Amino acid sequence: MIVDFIDTLRRHLPLLAKLGLALLALLLLWDVLLLDKSYAHSAAEKLPGFWSMFGLGAALVIIVVAKIIGGMLQTDEDYYDK
């Protein structure tokens, strides 16, 4: 059942990418037009889409750090045969 769902998602990948970009554009418009930024604590928070960019940057940092740590912990396939 889950395999069929994943296959369906793969078949509709371009549509999913367009829907994701549309959702991001709507969220950015909402941030720019409707959110009250008068209670922002710093100047950076007043920038449109700041928290989205902050979240994206944090996610990228986590991915890069995890790859580096994974590369350091990875051993050879024949580690126990030596």
Order of alpha helices (4+ residues) and beta strands (2+ residues): alpha-alpha-alpha
